[in-house]
Amino acid sequence: MVTCPVCDGSFDVDEEEVDEGDSLSCDECGADLKVLSKDPLELESAEEVEEEDEDEDATDDEDEEEEEEEDEWK
């Protein structure tokens, strides 16, 4: 049994059948979830994972822009 991070409902997951990065759906609320780790089994809302990825991409783009601006001044 695992606990949904969205609704706190419990549902069965065969921990041997999932891998890190897999997508699951909560039986209670239907939320899309991502497997963050297997030992222990840790789940996060797929929407939160996507938002974190977008934030990281935006930070990477900002870093690249700063480097380009520095190069222009040299």
CHARMM-style PDB file with segment names, atoms N, HN, CA, C and O in Angstrom:
ATOM      1  N   MET     1       0.835  -1.179   0.000  1.00  0.00      PROA
ATOM      2  CA  MET     1       0.000   0.000   0.000  1.00  0.00      PROA
ATOM      3  C   MET     1       0.889   1.256   0.000  1.00  0.00      PROA
ATOM      4  O   MET     1       1.897   1.336   0.703  1.00  0.00      PROA
ATOM      5  N   VAL     2       0.476   2.208  -0.804  1.00  0.00      PROA
ATOM      6  HN  VAL     2      -0.342   2.143  -1.375  1.00  0.00      PROA
ATOM      7  CA  VAL     2       1.135   3.509  -0.819  1.00  0.00      PROA
ATOM      8  C   VAL     2       0.078   4.583  -0.592  1.00  0.00      PROA
ATOM      9  O   VAL     2      -1.117   4.353  -0.780  1.00  0.00      PROA
ATOM     10  N   THR     3       0.538   5.741  -0.191  1.00  0.00      PROA
ATOM     11  HN  THR     3       1.508   5.927  -0.038  1.00  0.00      PROA
ATOM     12  CA  THR     3      -0.359   6.857   0.060  1.00  0.00      PROA
ATOM     13  C   THR     3      -0.228   7.870  -1.063  1.00  0.00      PROA
ATOM     14  O   THR     3       0.877   8.261  -1.438  1.00  0.00      PROA
ATOM     15  N   CYS     4      -1.353   8.284  -1.588  1.00  0.00      PROA
ATOM     16  HN  CYS     4      -2.251   7.966  -1.283  1.00  0.00      PROA
ATOM     17  CA  CYS     4      -1.382   9.289  -2.637  1.00  0.00      PROA
ATOM     18  C   CYS     4      -0.981  10.636  -2.048  1.00  0.00      PROA
ATOM     19  O   CYS     4      -1.548  11.047  -1.036  1.00  0.00      PROA
ATOM     20  N   PRO     5      -0.011  11.341  -2.656  1.00  0.00      PROA
ATOM     21  CA  PRO     5       0.404  12.651  -2.145  1.00  0.00      PROA
ATOM     22  C   PRO     5      -0.634  13.747  -2.410  1.00  0.00      PROA
ATOM     23  O   PRO     5      -0.524  14.844  -1.863  1.00  0.00      PROA
ATOM     24  N   VAL     6      -1.634  13.458  -3.239  1.00  0.00      PROA
ATOM     25  HN  VAL     6      -1.723  12.567  -3.683  1.00  0.00      PROA
ATOM     26  CA  VAL     6      -2.657  14.449  -3.568  1.00  0.00      PROA
ATOM     27  C   VAL     6      -3.837  14.353  -2.602  1.00  0.00      PROA
ATOM     28  O   VAL     6      -4.255  15.359  -2.030  1.00  0.00      PROA
ATOM     29  N   CYS     7      -4.383  13.126  -2.418  1.00  0.00      PROA
ATOM     30  HN  CYS     7      -4.043  12.309  -2.883  1.00  0.00      PROA
ATOM     31  CA  CYS     7      -5.596  12.971  -1.608  1.00  0.00      PROA
ATOM     32  C   CYS     7      -5.370  12.220  -0.302  1.00  0.00      PROA
ATOM     33  O   CYS     7      -6.292  12.095   0.504  1.00  0.00      PROA
ATOM     34  N   ASP     8      -4.164  11.721  -0.083  1.00  0.00      PROA
ATOM     35  HN  ASP     8      -3.415  11.822  -0.737  1.00  0.00      PROA
ATOM     36  CA  ASP     8      -3.818  10.926   1.100  1.00  0.00      PROA
ATOM     37  C   ASP     8      -4.561   9.595   1.164  1.00  0.00      PROA
ATOM     38  O   ASP     8      -4.580   8.945   2.209  1.00  0.00      PROA
ATOM     39  N   GLY     9      -5.169   9.190   0.062  1.00  0.00      PROA
ATOM     40  HN  GLY     9      -5.155   9.718  -0.787  1.00  0.00      PROA
ATOM     41  CA  GLY     9      -5.805   7.883  -0.002  1.00  0.00      PROA
ATOM     42  C   GLY     9      -4.752   6.795  -0.193  1.00  0.00      PROA
ATOM     43  O   GLY     9      -3.660   7.062  -0.693  1.00  0.00      PROA
ATOM     44  N   SER    10      -5.080   5.582   0.203  1.00  0.00      PROA
ATOM     45  HN  SER    10      -5.968   5.365   0.610  1.00  0.00      PROA
ATOM     46  CA  SER    10      -4.158   4.454   0.061  1.00  0.00      PROA
ATOM     47  C   SER    10      -4.598   3.567  -1.089  1.00  0.00      PROA
ATOM     48  O   SER    10      -5.789   3.347  -1.308  1.00  0.00      PROA
ATOM     49  N   PHE    11      -3.604   3.060  -1.827  1.00  0.00      PROA
ATOM     50  HN  PHE    11      -2.637   3.239  -1.650  1.00  0.00      PROA
ATOM     51  CA  PHE    11      -3.906   2.110  -2.892  1.00  0.00      PROA
ATOM     52  C   PHE    11      -2.729   1.167  -3.067  1.00  0.00      PROA
ATOM     53  O   PHE    11      -1.597   1.474  -2.692  1.00  0.00      PROA
ATOM     54  N   ASP    12      -3.029  -0.002  -3.652  1.00  0.00      PROA
ATOM     55  HN  ASP    12      -3.948  -0.252  -3.956  1.00  0.00      PROA
ATOM     56  CA  ASP    12      -2.016  -1.047  -3.832  1.00  0.00      PROA
ATOM     57  C   ASP    12      -1.155  -0.772  -5.053  1.00  0.00      PROA
ATOM     58  O   ASP    12      -1.650  -0.393  -6.114  1.00  0.00      PROA
ATOM     59  N   VAL    13       0.144  -0.973  -4.879  1.00  0.00      PROA
ATOM     60  HN  VAL    13       0.547  -1.282  -4.017  1.00  0.00      PROA
ATOM     61  CA  VAL    13       1.100  -0.895  -5.984  1.00  0.00      PROA
ATOM     62  C   VAL    13       2.059  -2.060  -5.804  1.00  0.00      PROA
ATOM     63  O   VAL    13       2.612  -2.248  -4.721  1.00  0.00      PROA
ATOM     64  N   ASP    14       2.259  -2.839  -6.853  1.00  0.00      PROA
ATOM     65  HN  ASP    14       1.809  -2.686  -7.733  1.00  0.00      PROA
ATOM     66  CA  ASP    14       3.246  -3.907  -6.817  1.00  0.00      PROA
ATOM     67  C   ASP    14       4.618  -3.256  -7.011  1.00  0.00      PROA
ATOM     68  O   ASP    14       5.011  -2.938  -8.133  1.00  0.00      PROA
ATOM     69  N   GLU    15       5.331  -3.066  -5.917  1.00  0.00      PROA
ATOM     70  HN  GLU    15       5.012  -3.324  -5.005  1.00  0.00      PROA
ATOM     71  CA  GLU    15       6.581  -2.325  -5.940  1.00  0.00      PROA
ATOM     72  C   GLU    15       7.631  -2.957  -6.851  1.00  0.00      PROA
ATOM     73  O   GLU    15       8.539  -2.266  -7.312  1.00  0.00      PROA
ATOM     74  N   GLU    16       7.521  -4.250  -7.114  1.00  0.00      PROA
ATOM     75  HN  GLU    16       6.783  -4.811  -6.739  1.00  0.00      PROA
ATOM     76  CA  GLU    16       8.468  -4.918  -7.997  1.00  0.00      PROA
ATOM     77  C   GLU    16       8.163  -4.640  -9.469  1.00  0.00      PROA
ATOM     78  O   GLU    16       9.007  -4.868 -10.335  1.00  0.00      PROA
ATOM     79  N   GLU    17       6.954  -4.148  -9.747  1.00  0.00      PROA
ATOM     80  HN  GLU    17       6.268  -3.963  -9.044  1.00  0.00      PROA
ATOM     81  CA  GLU    17       6.518  -3.908 -11.124  1.00  0.00      PROA
ATOM     82  C   GLU    17       6.741  -2.471 -11.588  1.00  0.00      PROA
ATOM     83  O   GLU    17       6.569  -2.175 -12.771  1.00  0.00      PROA
ATOM     84  N   VAL    18       7.122  -1.570 -10.673  1.00  0.00      PROA
ATOM     85  HN  VAL    18       7.261  -1.811  -9.712  1.00  0.00      PROA
ATOM     86  CA  VAL    18       7.310  -0.172 -11.064  1.00  0.00      PROA
ATOM     87  C   VAL    18       8.786   0.197 -11.027  1.00  0.00      PROA
ATOM     88  O   VAL    18       9.575  -0.387 -10.284  1.00  0.00      PROA
ATOM     89  N   ASP    19       9.135   1.171 -11.840  1.00  0.00      PROA
ATOM     90  HN  ASP    19       8.494   1.646 -12.444  1.00  0.00      PROA
ATOM     91  CA  ASP    19      10.493   1.700 -11.876  1.00  0.00      PROA
ATOM     92  C   ASP    19      10.449   3.195 -11.643  1.00  0.00      PROA
ATOM     93  O   ASP    19       9.410   3.830 -11.821  1.00  0.00      PROA
ATOM     94  N   GLU    20      11.570   3.752 -11.249  1.00  0.00      PROA
ATOM     95  HN  GLU    20      12.415   3.236 -11.104  1.00  0.00      PROA
ATOM     96  CA  GLU    20      11.668   5.192 -11.068  1.00  0.00      PROA
ATOM     97  C   GLU    20      11.305   5.894 -12.378  1.00  0.00      PROA
ATOM     98  O   GLU    20      11.804   5.528 -13.442  1.00  0.00      PROA
ATOM     99  N   GLY    21      10.435   6.902 -12.295  1.00  0.00      PROA
ATOM    100  HN  GLY    21      10.030   7.199 -11.431  1.00  0.00      PROA
ATOM    101  CA  GLY    21      10.004   7.631 -13.477  1.00  0.00      PROA
ATOM    102  C   GLY    21       8.704   7.129 -14.073  1.00  0.00      PROA
ATOM    103  O   GLY    21       8.128   7.787 -14.939  1.00  0.00      PROA
ATOM    104  N   ASP    22       8.226   5.963 -13.622  1.00  0.00      PROA
ATOM    105  HN  ASP    22       8.694   5.428 -12.918  1.00  0.00      PROA
ATOM    106  CA  ASP    22       6.962   5.424 -14.127  1.00  0.00      PROA
ATOM    107  C   ASP    22       5.793   6.305 -13.700  1.00  0.00      PROA
ATOM    108  O   ASP    22       5.866   7.020 -12.700  1.00  0.00      PROA
ATOM    109  N   SER    23       4.722   6.238 -14.472  1.00  0.00      PROA
ATOM    110  HN  SER    23       4.663   5.657 -15.284  1.00  0.00      PROA
ATOM    111  CA  SER    23       3.492   6.961 -14.163  1.00  0.00      PROA
ATOM    112  C   SER    23       2.476   5.993 -13.574  1.00  0.00      PROA
ATOM    113  O   SER    23       2.345   4.856 -14.027  1.00  0.00      PROA
ATOM    114  N   LEU    24       1.763   6.462 -12.562  1.00  0.00      PROA
ATOM    115  HN  LEU    24       1.870   7.386 -12.195  1.00  0.00      PROA
ATOM    116  CA  LEU    24       0.689   5.704 -11.933  1.00  0.00      PROA
ATOM    117  C   LEU    24      -0.526   6.611 -11.824  1.00  0.00      PROA
ATOM    118  O   LEU    24      -0.436   7.823 -12.016  1.00  0.00      PROA
ATOM    119  N   SER    25      -1.659   6.006 -11.513  1.00  0.00      PROA
ATOM    120  HN  SER    25      -1.733   5.021 -11.357  1.00  0.00      PROA
ATOM    121  CA  SER    25      -2.881   6.764 -11.287  1.00  0.00      PROA
ATOM    122  C   SER    25      -3.460   6.338  -9.947  1.00  0.00      PROA
ATOM    123  O   SER    25      -3.573   5.147  -9.659  1.00  0.00      PROA
ATOM    124  N   CYS    26      -3.823   7.313  -9.135  1.00  0.00      PROA
ATOM    125  HN  CYS    26      -3.731   8.281  -9.368  1.00  0.00      PROA
ATOM    126  CA  CYS    26      -4.406   7.017  -7.827  1.00  0.00      PROA
ATOM    127  C   CYS    26      -5.792   6.408  -8.018  1.00  0.00      PROA
ATOM    128  O   CYS    26      -6.616   6.937  -8.763  1.00  0.00      PROA
ATOM    129  N   ASP    27      -6.041   5.282  -7.331  1.00  0.00      PROA
ATOM    130  HN  ASP    27      -5.371   4.852  -6.726  1.00  0.00      PROA
ATOM    131  CA  ASP    27      -7.341   4.624  -7.402  1.00  0.00      PROA
ATOM    132  C   ASP    27      -8.433   5.458  -6.730  1.00  0.00      PROA
ATOM    133  O   ASP    27      -9.606   5.345  -7.085  1.00  0.00      PROA
ATOM    134  N   GLU    28      -8.055   6.287  -5.771  1.00  0.00      PROA
ATOM    135  HN  GLU    28      -7.102   6.379  -5.482  1.00  0.00      PROA
ATOM    136  CA  GLU    28      -9.032   7.066  -5.012  1.00  0.00      PROA
ATOM    137  C   GLU    28      -9.467   8.335  -5.751  1.00  0.00      PROA
ATOM    138  O   GLU    28     -10.662   8.572  -5.925  1.00  0.00      PROA
ATOM    139  N   CYS    29      -8.496   9.151  -6.185  1.00  0.00      PROA
ATOM    140  HN  CYS    29      -7.525   8.958  -6.044  1.00  0.00      PROA
ATOM    141  CA  CYS    29      -8.838  10.456  -6.761  1.00  0.00      PROA
ATOM    142  C   CYS    29      -8.531  10.564  -8.248  1.00  0.00      PROA
ATOM    143  O   CYS    29      -8.941  11.527  -8.896  1.00  0.00      PROA
ATOM    144  N   GLY    30      -7.809   9.577  -8.798  1.00  0.00      PROA
ATOM    145  HN  GLY    30      -7.476   8.795  -8.271  1.00  0.00      PROA
ATOM    146  CA  GLY    30      -7.494   9.599 -10.217  1.00  0.00      PROA
ATOM    147  C   GLY    30      -6.303  10.470 -10.595  1.00  0.00      PROA
ATOM    148  O   GLY    30      -6.025  10.650 -11.780  1.00  0.00      PROA
ATOM    149  N   ALA    31      -5.601  11.009  -9.614  1.00  0.00      PROA
ATOM    150  HN  ALA    31      -5.827  10.863  -8.651  1.00  0.00      PROA
ATOM    151  CA  ALA    31      -4.455  11.879  -9.889  1.00  0.00      PROA
ATOM    152  C   ALA    31      -3.361  11.110 -10.619  1.00  0.00      PROA
ATOM    153  O   ALA    31      -3.115   9.937 -10.338  1.00  0.00      PROA
ATOM    154  N   ASP    32      -2.703  11.793 -11.567  1.00  0.00      PROA
ATOM    155  HN  ASP    32      -2.903  12.746 -11.795  1.00  0.00      PROA
ATOM    156  CA  ASP    32      -1.551  11.215 -12.238  1.00  0.00      PROA
ATOM    157  C   ASP    32      -0.341  11.407 -11.336  1.00  0.00      PROA
ATOM    158  O   ASP    32      -0.068  12.514 -10.871  1.00  0.00      PROA
ATOM    159  N   LEU    33       0.381  10.316 -11.093  1.00  0.00      PROA
ATOM    160  HN  LEU    33       0.159   9.417 -11.471  1.00  0.00      PROA
ATOM    161  CA  LEU    33       1.512  10.322 -10.176  1.00  0.00      PROA
ATOM    162  C   LEU    33       2.758   9.807 -10.874  1.00  0.00      PROA
ATOM    163  O   LEU    33       2.667   9.014 -11.812  1.00  0.00      PROA
ATOM    164  N   LYS    34       3.915  10.251 -10.423  1.00  0.00      PROA
ATOM    165  HN  LYS    34       3.989  10.895  -9.661  1.00  0.00      PROA
ATOM    166  CA  LYS    34       5.200   9.767 -10.917  1.00  0.00      PROA
ATOM    167  C   LYS    34       5.931   9.087  -9.771  1.00  0.00      PROA
ATOM    168  O   LYS    34       5.859   9.530  -8.625  1.00  0.00      PROA
ATOM    169  N   VAL    35       6.640   8.001 -10.089  1.00  0.00      PROA
ATOM    170  HN  VAL    35       6.699   7.641 -11.020  1.00  0.00      PROA
ATOM    171  CA  VAL    35       7.462   7.307  -9.109  1.00  0.00      PROA
ATOM    172  C   VAL    35       8.790   8.051  -9.021  1.00  0.00      PROA
ATOM    173  O   VAL    35       9.538   8.119  -9.997  1.00  0.00      PROA
ATOM    174  N   LEU    36       9.078   8.610  -7.843  1.00  0.00      PROA
ATOM    175  HN  LEU    36       8.471   8.555  -7.051  1.00  0.00      PROA
ATOM    176  CA  LEU    36      10.337   9.332  -7.643  1.00  0.00      PROA
ATOM    177  C   LEU    36      11.458   8.398  -7.227  1.00  0.00      PROA
ATOM    178  O   LEU    36      12.602   8.562  -7.652  1.00  0.00      PROA
ATOM    179  N   SER    37      11.129   7.410  -6.390  1.00  0.00      PROA
ATOM    180  HN  SER    37      10.200   7.277  -6.045  1.00  0.00      PROA
ATOM    181  CA  SER    37      12.134   6.439  -5.965  1.00  0.00      PROA
ATOM    182  C   SER    37      11.436   5.133  -5.611  1.00  0.00      PROA
ATOM    183  O   SER    37      10.234   5.103  -5.350  1.00  0.00      PROA
ATOM    184  N   LYS    38      12.211   4.061  -5.609  1.00  0.00      PROA
ATOM    185  HN  LYS    38      13.188   4.085  -5.822  1.00  0.00      PROA
ATOM    186  CA  LYS    38      11.654   2.736  -5.325  1.00  0.00      PROA
ATOM    187  C   LYS    38      11.919   2.274  -3.903  1.00  0.00      PROA
ATOM    188  O   LYS    38      11.135   1.496  -3.362  1.00  0.00      PROA
ATOM    189  N   ASP    39      12.982   2.721  -3.291  1.00  0.00      PROA
ATOM    190  HN  ASP    39      13.620   3.354  -3.731  1.00  0.00      PROA
ATOM    191  CA  ASP    39      13.336   2.215  -1.969  1.00  0.00      PROA
ATOM    192  C   ASP    39      13.672   3.372  -1.050  1.00  0.00      PROA
ATOM    193  O   ASP    39      14.834   3.776  -0.997  1.00  0.00      PROA
ATOM    194  N   PRO    40      12.724   3.917  -0.332  1.00  0.00      PROA
ATOM    195  CA  PRO    40      11.319   3.505  -0.270  1.00  0.00      PROA
ATOM    196  C   PRO    40      10.546   4.033  -1.472  1.00  0.00      PROA
ATOM    197  O   PRO    40      10.986   4.960  -2.151  1.00  0.00      PROA
ATOM    198  N   LEU    41       9.401   3.437  -1.719  1.00  0.00      PROA
ATOM    199  HN  LEU    41       9.043   2.684  -1.167  1.00  0.00      PROA
ATOM    200  CA  LEU    41       8.554   3.873  -2.821  1.00  0.00      PROA
ATOM    201  C   LEU    41       8.024   5.263  -2.505  1.00  0.00      PROA
ATOM    202  O   LEU    41       7.326   5.471  -1.512  1.00  0.00      PROA
ATOM    203  N   GLU    42       8.371   6.208  -3.371  1.00  0.00      PROA
ATOM    204  HN  GLU    42       8.937   6.039  -4.177  1.00  0.00      PROA
ATOM    205  CA  GLU    42       7.970   7.596  -3.160  1.00  0.00      PROA
ATOM    206  C   GLU    42       7.286   8.110  -4.422  1.00  0.00      PROA
ATOM    207  O   GLU    42       7.814   7.978  -5.527  1.00  0.00      PROA
ATOM    208  N   LEU    43       6.115   8.692  -4.244  1.00  0.00      PROA
ATOM    209  HN  LEU    43       5.687   8.799  -3.347  1.00  0.00      PROA
ATOM    210  CA  LEU    43       5.325   9.202  -5.359  1.00  0.00      PROA
ATOM    211  C   LEU    43       5.154  10.706  -5.235  1.00  0.00      PROA
ATOM    212  O   LEU    43       5.169  11.260  -4.136  1.00  0.00      PROA
ATOM    213  N   GLU    44       4.991  11.362  -6.387  1.00  0.00      PROA
ATOM    214  HN  GLU    44       4.979  10.912  -7.280  1.00  0.00      PROA
ATOM    215  CA  GLU    44       4.699  12.794  -6.410  1.00  0.00      PROA
ATOM    216  C   GLU    44       3.707  13.049  -7.535  1.00  0.00      PROA
ATOM    217  O   GLU    44       3.687  12.328  -8.533  1.00  0.00      PROA
ATOM    218  N   SER    45       2.900  14.063  -7.370  1.00  0.00      PROA
ATOM    219  HN  SER    45       2.917  14.649  -6.559  1.00  0.00      PROA
ATOM    220  CA  SER    45       1.953  14.453  -8.403  1.00  0.00      PROA
ATOM    221  C   SER    45       2.710  14.733  -9.692  1.00  0.00      PROA
ATOM    222  O   SER    45       3.712  15.449  -9.683  1.00  0.00      PROA
ATOM    223  N   ALA    46       2.237  14.171 -10.802  1.00  0.00      PROA
ATOM    224  HN  ALA    46       1.424  13.590 -10.809  1.00  0.00      PROA
ATOM    225  CA  ALA    46       2.901  14.376 -12.097  1.00  0.00      PROA
ATOM    226  C   ALA    46       2.918  15.851 -12.461  1.00  0.00      PROA
ATOM    227  O   ALA    46       3.860  16.312 -13.105  1.00  0.00      PROA
ATOM    228  N   GLU    47       1.893  16.603 -12.060  1.00  0.00      PROA
ATOM    229  HN  GLU    47       1.128  16.229 -11.537  1.00  0.00      PROA
ATOM    230  CA  GLU    47       1.854  18.037 -12.342  1.00  0.00      PROA
ATOM    231  C   GLU    47       2.992  18.755 -11.632  1.00  0.00      PROA
ATOM    232  O   GLU    47       3.616  19.644 -12.211  1.00  0.00      PROA
ATOM    233  N   GLU    48       3.276  18.379 -10.373  1.00  0.00      PROA
ATOM    234  HN  GLU    48       2.769  17.657  -9.902  1.00  0.00      PROA
ATOM    235  CA  GLU    48       4.370  19.000  -9.632  1.00  0.00      PROA
ATOM    236  C   GLU    48       5.709  18.670 -10.277  1.00  0.00      PROA
ATOM    237  O   GLU    48       6.593  19.523 -10.354  1.00  0.00      PROA
ATOM    238  N   VAL    49       5.859  17.430 -10.741  1.00  0.00      PROA
ATOM    239  HN  VAL    49       5.141  16.737 -10.678  1.00  0.00      PROA
ATOM    240  CA  VAL    49       7.096  17.023 -11.398  1.00  0.00      PROA
ATOM    241  C   VAL    49       7.310  17.860 -12.652  1.00  0.00      PROA
ATOM    242  O   VAL    49       8.422  18.323 -12.905  1.00  0.00      PROA
ATOM    243  N   GLU    50       6.241  18.060 -13.451  1.00  0.00      PROA
ATOM    244  HN  GLU    50       5.338  17.684 -13.245  1.00  0.00      PROA
ATOM    245  CA  GLU    50       6.340  18.862 -14.671  1.00  0.00      PROA
ATOM    246  C   GLU    50       6.702  20.303 -14.347  1.00  0.00      PROA
ATOM    247  O   GLU    50       7.522  20.904 -15.042  1.00  0.00      PROA
ATOM    248  N   GLU    51       6.098  20.870 -13.293  1.00  0.00      PROA
ATOM    249  HN  GLU    51       5.433  20.382 -12.729  1.00  0.00      PROA
ATOM    250  CA  GLU    51       6.398  22.243 -12.901  1.00  0.00      PROA
ATOM    251  C   GLU    51       7.850  22.378 -12.484  1.00  0.00      PROA
ATOM    252  O   GLU    51       8.506  23.357 -12.842  1.00  0.00      PROA
ATOM    253  N   GLU    52       8.368  21.401 -11.724  1.00  0.00      PROA
ATOM    254  HN  GLU    52       7.835  20.607 -11.434  1.00  0.00      PROA
ATOM    255  CA  GLU    52       9.767  21.434 -11.310  1.00  0.00      PROA
ATOM    256  C   GLU    52      10.685  21.365 -12.521  1.00  0.00      PROA
ATOM    257  O   GLU    52      11.690  22.074 -12.580  1.00  0.00      PROA
ATOM    258  N   ASP    53      10.347  20.512 -13.493  1.00  0.00      PROA
ATOM    259  HN  ASP    53       9.531  19.936 -13.445  1.00  0.00      PROA
ATOM    260  CA  ASP    53      11.152  20.400 -14.706  1.00  0.00      PROA
ATOM    261  C   ASP    53      11.149  21.715 -15.475  1.00  0.00      PROA
ATOM    262  O   ASP    53      12.188  22.131 -15.988  1.00  0.00      PROA
ATOM    263  N   GLU    54       9.994  22.375 -15.563  1.00  0.00      PROA
ATOM    264  HN  GLU    54       9.150  22.037 -15.147  1.00  0.00      PROA
ATOM    265  CA  GLU    54       9.899  23.653 -16.258  1.00  0.00      PROA
ATOM    266  C   GLU    54      10.732  24.708 -15.547  1.00  0.00      PROA
ATOM    267  O   GLU    54      11.400  25.512 -16.198  1.00  0.00      PROA
ATOM    268  N   ASP    55      10.699  24.715 -14.204  1.00  0.00      PROA
ATOM    269  HN  ASP    55      10.157  24.062 -13.676  1.00  0.00      PROA
ATOM    270  CA  ASP    55      11.491  25.672 -13.438  1.00  0.00      PROA
ATOM    271  C   ASP    55      12.971  25.453 -13.674  1.00  0.00      PROA
ATOM    272  O   ASP    55      13.721  26.419 -13.818  1.00  0.00      PROA
ATOM    273  N   GLU    56      13.410  24.192 -13.716  1.00  0.00      PROA
ATOM    274  HN  GLU    56      12.801  23.408 -13.599  1.00  0.00      PROA
ATOM    275  CA  GLU    56      14.810  23.890 -13.963  1.00  0.00      PROA
ATOM    276  C   GLU    56      15.214  24.340 -15.370  1.00  0.00      PROA
ATOM    277  O   GLU    56      16.299  24.889 -15.556  1.00  0.00      PROA
ATOM    278  N   ASP    57      14.349  24.111 -16.354  1.00  0.00      PROA
ATOM    279  HN  ASP    57      13.467  23.665 -16.202  1.00  0.00      PROA
ATOM    280  CA  ASP    57      14.636  24.535 -17.721  1.00  0.00      PROA
ATOM    281  C   ASP    57      14.753  26.049 -17.801  1.00  0.00      PROA
ATOM    282  O   ASP    57      15.640  26.562 -18.484  1.00  0.00      PROA
ATOM    283  N   ALA    58      13.883  26.767 -17.122  1.00  0.00      PROA
ATOM    284  HN  ALA    58      13.162  26.350 -16.567  1.00  0.00      PROA
ATOM    285  CA  ALA    58      13.922  28.229 -17.128  1.00  0.00      PROA
ATOM    286  C   ALA    58      15.216  28.718 -16.496  1.00  0.00      PROA
ATOM    287  O   ALA    58      15.822  29.669 -16.991  1.00  0.00      PROA
ATOM    288  N   THR    59      15.648  28.088 -15.417  1.00  0.00      PROA
ATOM    289  HN  THR    59      15.156  27.316 -15.015  1.00  0.00      PROA
ATOM    290  CA  THR    59      16.896  28.465 -14.758  1.00  0.00      PROA
ATOM    291  C   THR    59      18.073  28.209 -15.682  1.00  0.00      PROA
ATOM    292  O   THR    59      18.984  29.033 -15.767  1.00  0.00      PROA
ATOM    293  N   ASP    60      18.065  27.072 -16.377  1.00  0.00      PROA
ATOM    294  HN  ASP    60      17.325  26.404 -16.308  1.00  0.00      PROA
ATOM    295  CA  ASP    60      19.140  26.761 -17.315  1.00  0.00      PROA
ATOM    296  C   ASP    60      19.194  27.800 -18.426  1.00  0.00      PROA
ATOM    297  O   ASP    60      20.280  28.232 -18.811  1.00  0.00      PROA
ATOM    298  N   ASP    61      18.030  28.213 -18.951  1.00  0.00      PROA
ATOM    299  HN  ASP    61      17.148  27.862 -18.638  1.00  0.00      PROA
ATOM    300  CA  ASP    61      17.985  29.215 -20.007  1.00  0.00      PROA
ATOM    301  C   ASP    61      18.526  30.543 -19.519  1.00  0.00      PROA
ATOM    302  O   ASP    61      19.242  31.225 -20.252  1.00  0.00      PROA
ATOM    303  N   GLU    62      18.192  30.928 -18.276  1.00  0.00      PROA
ATOM    304  HN  GLU    62      17.610  30.374 -17.680  1.00  0.00      PROA
ATOM    305  CA  GLU    62      18.679  32.180 -17.716  1.00  0.00      PROA
ATOM    306  C   GLU    62      20.193  32.140 -17.571  1.00  0.00      PROA
ATOM    307  O   GLU    62      20.868  33.127 -17.864  1.00  0.00      PROA
ATOM    308  N   ASP    63      20.740  31.001 -17.120  1.00  0.00      PROA
ATOM    309  HN  ASP    63      20.191  30.200 -16.882  1.00  0.00      PROA
ATOM    310  CA  ASP    63      22.182  30.862 -16.971  1.00  0.00      PROA
ATOM    311  C   ASP    63      22.872  31.011 -18.317  1.00  0.00      PROA
ATOM    312  O   ASP    63      23.905  31.674 -18.412  1.00  0.00      PROA
ATOM    313  N   GLU    64      22.315  30.405 -19.356  1.00  0.00      PROA
ATOM    314  HN  GLU    64      21.475  29.867 -19.279  1.00  0.00      PROA
ATOM    315  CA  GLU    64      22.903  30.508 -20.689  1.00  0.00      PROA
ATOM    316  C   GLU    64      22.872  31.945 -21.190  1.00  0.00      PROA
ATOM    317  O   GLU    64      23.839  32.407 -21.795  1.00  0.00      PROA
ATOM    318  N   GLU    65      21.771  32.661 -20.947  1.00  0.00      PROA
ATOM    319  HN  GLU    65      20.986  32.285 -20.455  1.00  0.00      PROA
ATOM    320  CA  GLU    65      21.670  34.045 -21.371  1.00  0.00      PROA
ATOM    321  C   GLU    65      22.703  34.901 -20.663  1.00  0.00      PROA
ATOM    322  O   GLU    65      23.313  35.771 -21.284  1.00  0.00      PROA
ATOM    323  N   GLU    66      22.910  34.670 -19.367  1.00  0.00      PROA
ATOM    324  HN  GLU    66      22.414  33.963 -18.863  1.00  0.00      PROA
ATOM    325  CA  GLU    66      23.907  35.426 -18.607  1.00  0.00      PROA
ATOM    326  C   GLU    66      25.300  35.172 -19.167  1.00  0.00      PROA
ATOM    327  O   GLU    66      26.091  36.106 -19.299  1.00  0.00      PROA
ATOM    328  N   GLU    67      25.610  33.921 -19.497  1.00  0.00      PROA
ATOM    329  HN  GLU    67      24.967  33.162 -19.390  1.00  0.00      PROA
ATOM    330  CA  GLU    67      26.912  33.597 -20.059  1.00  0.00      PROA
ATOM    331  C   GLU    67      27.114  34.292 -21.401  1.00  0.00      PROA
ATOM    332  O   GLU    67      28.199  34.801 -21.683  1.00  0.00      PROA
ATOM    333  N   GLU    68      26.069  34.315 -22.232  1.00  0.00      PROA
ATOM    334  HN  GLU    68      25.188  33.901 -22.003  1.00  0.00      PROA
ATOM    335  CA  GLU    68      26.160  34.976 -23.533  1.00  0.00      PROA
ATOM    336  C   GLU    68      26.392  36.466 -23.368  1.00  0.00      PROA
ATOM    337  O   GLU    68      27.179  37.061 -24.103  1.00  0.00      PROA
ATOM    338  N   GLU    69      25.701  37.081 -22.393  1.00  0.00      PROA
ATOM    339  HN  GLU    69      25.062  36.598 -21.796  1.00  0.00      PROA
ATOM    340  CA  GLU    69      25.881  38.515 -22.148  1.00  0.00      PROA
ATOM    341  C   GLU    69      27.297  38.791 -21.682  1.00  0.00      PROA
ATOM    342  O   GLU    69      27.901  39.777 -22.106  1.00  0.00      PROA
ATOM    343  N   GLU    70      27.842  37.943 -20.820  1.00  0.00      PROA
ATOM    344  HN  GLU    70      27.351  37.142 -20.476  1.00  0.00      PROA
ATOM    345  CA  GLU    70      29.214  38.118 -20.350  1.00  0.00      PROA
ATOM    346  C   GLU    70      30.195  38.013 -21.507  1.00  0.00      PROA
ATOM    347  O   GLU    70      31.151  38.785 -21.587  1.00  0.00      PROA
ATOM    348  N   ASP    71      29.960  37.053 -22.410  1.00  0.00      PROA
ATOM    349  HN  ASP    71      29.183  36.426 -22.345  1.00  0.00      PROA
ATOM    350  CA  ASP    71      30.835  36.889 -23.560  1.00  0.00      PROA
ATOM    351  C   ASP    71      30.804  38.115 -24.458  1.00  0.00      PROA
ATOM    352  O   ASP    71      31.830  38.499 -25.019  1.00  0.00      PROA
ATOM    353  N   GLU    72      29.637  38.733 -24.601  1.00  0.00      PROA
ATOM    354  HN  GLU    72      28.803  38.421 -24.145  1.00  0.00      PROA
ATOM    355  CA  GLU    72      29.508  39.921 -25.439  1.00  0.00      PROA
ATOM    356  C   GLU    72      30.305  41.087 -24.895  1.00  0.00      PROA
ATOM    357  O   GLU    72      30.815  41.898 -25.668  1.00  0.00      PROA
ATOM    358  N   TRP    73      30.425  41.189 -23.579  1.00  0.00      PROA
ATOM    359  HN  TRP    73      30.012  40.530 -22.951  1.00  0.00      PROA
ATOM    360  CA  TRP    73      31.148  42.294 -22.972  1.00  0.00      PROA
ATOM    361  C   TRP    73      32.645  42.107 -23.049  1.00  0.00      PROA
ATOM    362  O   TRP    73      33.392  43.072 -22.891  1.00  0.00      PROA
ATOM    363  N   LYS    74      33.098  40.911 -23.284  1.00  0.00      PROA
ATOM    364  HN  LYS    74      32.492  40.127 -23.413  1.00  0.00      PROA
ATOM    365  CA  LYS    74      34.552  40.648 -23.315  1.00  0.00      PROA
ATOM    366  C   LYS    74      35.163  41.058 -24.617  1.00  0.00      PROA
ATOM    367  OT1 LYS    74      36.369  40.906 -24.808  1.00  0.00      PROA
TER     368      LYS     74
END
